Amino acid sequence: MNTNLPIFLVDDDAAVRDALCLYLEGMGFVVRTFASAEAFLGEVDAIGRGVLVLDQRMTGMSGLELQSELKVRGMEMPTIFITGHGDVPMSVRAMKEGATDFLEKPFRNSDLLTSIEQVLAQDAAKVEDYRHHAEVREKYDRLTPREKEVMGHIVQGLPNKSVAQLLGVSMRTVEAHRGRVMEKMGAPSLPDLVRMAAFCV
């Protein structure tokens, strides 16, 4: 489990903050606590990525309002809502708005840990997807204009003969371009190249 991603705990109940902070630090996490949504917003520009554990009902700005404000600022992050029974409908709405999970009070510390582990796994998968997409795009950018043109046609399912007719070149020339495209893109097969094309063509 990646415990390098910090946990941002926002709750106006000091006892809850202290207890959860102690538990999560004991599990190896770096934890930063905030007594209000406003306090968190005051520092959010400088704190970077992390997992937000957020109380829904707080004095001042609610958890849902904080989530909306972060979205407006383009600073969405994995969010776990802590909610009382009466706040469940709001938490469901928060999930639709992009929250990752919510826990209904009272919950066990192990429930929170499980939720955080799931969030971290999902976040790691997203980061890996982003890295893969960026690598594919970088490879595509290194193709020549003609290679990009050939790739565009072959991923649409056109045979080499049809591509040659469209481009006014010989079929052997198309085959040569196609081979270089497959090599440069690192595509073992045409289906792999088609999947890659979704990120760059």
C-alpha positions in Angstrom: 0.0 0.0 0.0 1.3 3.5 -0.9 1.4 5.5 2.3 3.4 8.2 0.7 0.3 10.0 -0.4 -0.8 12.2 2.6 -4.2 12.1 4.2 -6.0 15.4 4.7 -8.5 15.1 7.5 -11.1 17.8 7.7 -13.5 17.6 10.7 -14.6 20.3 13.1 -14.7 17.7 16.0 -11.3 17.8 17.7 -11.7 14.5 19.4 -12.5 12.8 16.0 -9.5 14.5 14.4 -7.1 13.5 17.1 -8.3 9.9 17.3 -8.2 9.3 13.5 -4.9 11.1 13.1 -3.3 9.0 15.8 -4.7 5.8 14.2 -3.7 6.7 10.7 -0.2 7.8 11.7 0.2 4.5 13.5 -0.6 2.8 10.2 2.2 4.7 8.5 0.4 7.6 6.9 1.4 11.2 6.9 -1.7 13.0 8.2 -2.6 16.7 8.2 -5.7 17.8 10.1 -7.9 20.8 9.5 -10.7 22.1 11.9 -12.8 23.5 9.0 -13.3 23.5 5.3 -12.2 27.1 5.3 -8.9 26.2 7.0 -8.3 23.6 4.4 -9.0 25.9 1.5 -6.6 28.4 3.0 -3.7 26.0 2.4 -4.9 23.8 -0.4 -2.9 25.6 -3.1 0.3 24.6 -1.3 -0.4 21.1 -0.1 -0.3 19.1 -3.3 -2.0 15.7 -3.9 -3.5 13.6 -1.2 -6.6 11.8 0.0 -9.3 14.0 1.5 -11.2 12.5 4.5 -14.0 15.0 4.9 -16.8 15.4 7.4 -20.0 16.3 5.7 -21.7 18.4 8.4 -19.4 21.1 9.8 -19.7 24.5 11.2 -19.4 27.0 8.3 -18.8 25.4 4.9 -20.1 21.9 4.6 -18.1 19.0 3.1 -20.3 19.1 0.0 -19.6 22.8 -0.4 -15.9 22.2 0.0 -16.0 19.5 -2.7 -17.8 21.8 -5.1 -15.3 24.6 -4.4 -12.4 22.3 -5.1 -14.0 21.2 -8.4 -14.5 24.9 -9.4 -10.7 25.4 -8.7 -9.9 22.3 -10.8 -8.3 20.7 -7.7 -10.3 17.5 -7.4 -8.7 14.8 -5.2 -9.8 11.4 -4.0 -12.4 12.1 -1.3 -13.9 9.9 1.5 -16.9 11.5 3.2 -17.6 10.9 6.9 -21.4 11.2 7.3 -24.1 10.9 9.9 -27.3 9.0 9.0 -29.2 12.1 8.0 -26.4 13.1 5.7 -26.5 9.9 3.6 -28.5 11.4 0.7 -26.0 14.3 0.5 -23.1 11.8 0.5 -24.7 9.9 -2.3 -24.9 13.2 -4.2 -21.3 13.8 -3.3 -20.4 10.4 -4.9 -22.2 11.4 -8.1 -20.1 14.6 -8.0 -16.9 12.6 -7.9 -16.3 11.5 -4.3 -14.7 8.1 -4.0 -16.5 6.7 -0.9 -18.5 7.6 2.2 -18.6 6.1 5.7 -21.6 6.3 7.9 -21.0 7.1 11.5 -20.2 5.3 13.7 -17.6 3.4 11.8 -14.6 1.4 12.9 -11.1 2.6 12.2 -10.5 -0.5 10.1 -13.4 0.6 7.9 -11.7 3.9 7.2 -8.4 2.1 6.5 -10.1 -0.2 4.0 -11.7 2.7 2.3 -8.3 4.6 2.1 -6.7 1.5 0.7 -9.3 1.2 -2.0 -8.9 4.9 -2.8 -5.2 4.6 -3.1 -5.4 1.6 -5.3 -7.8 3.5 -7.6 -5.6 6.5 -7.6 -2.5 4.4 -8.4 -4.4 2.9 -11.4 -5.3 6.4 -12.6 -1.7 7.6 -12.3 -0.5 4.5 -14.2 -3.1 5.1 -17.0 -2.1 8.7 -17.3 1.6 7.7 -17.5 0.8 5.1 -20.2 -1.3 7.6 -22.2 1.5 10.2 -22.0 4.0 7.6 -23.2 1.8 6.7 -26.2 1.3 10.3 -27.1 5.0 10.9 -26.9 5.7 8.0 -29.3 3.0 9.3 -31.7 4.5 12.8 -31.7 7.8 11.3 -32.9 6.2 9.9 -36.0 6.7 11.7 -39.3 3.7 13.4 -40.8 3.4 10.7 -43.4 3.6 8.0 -40.8 0.8 9.6 -38.8 -1.2 9.8 -42.0 -0.6 6.0 -42.7 -1.4 5.2 -39.1 -4.7 7.1 -39.3 -5.8 5.1 -42.2 -4.7 1.7 -41.0 -6.4 2.0 -37.6 -9.6 2.7 -39.4 -9.3 -0.7 -40.9 -8.2 0.2 -44.5 -6.0 -2.4 -46.2 -2.6 -1.4 -47.5 -3.8 -1.3 -51.1 -6.5 1.2 -50.3 -4.1 3.4 -48.3 -1.7 3.3 -51.2 -4.4 4.5 -53.6 -5.5 7.2 -51.2 -2.0 8.5 -50.8 -0.9 8.0 -54.4 2.1 5.8 -53.4 3.0 2.2 -54.0 1.8 -0.6 -51.7 5.4 -1.4 -50.8 5.8 2.2 -49.6 2.7 1.9 -47.4 4.0 -1.4 -46.0 7.3 0.2 -45.1 5.6 3.1 -43.4 3.3 0.7 -41.6 6.2 -1.3 -40.3 8.0 1.8 -39.0 4.7 3.0 -37.3 4.3 -0.4 -35.5 8.0 -0.3 -34.5 8.0 3.3 -33.3 4.7 2.9 -31.4 5.9 -0.3 -29.8 2.7 -2.0 -31.0 2.9 -5.8 -31.1 -0.2 -6.1 -33.3 -2.8 -4.0 -35.2 -5.4 -4.3 -32.3 -2.7 -2.8 -30.0 -2.1 0.0 -32.4 -5.9 0.7 -32.6 -6.1 1.0 -28.8 -3.1 3.3 -28.8 -4.7 5.5 -31.5 -7.6 6.3 -29.1 -5.1 8.5 -27.2 -3.5 10.3 -30.1 -5.4 10.2 -33.4 
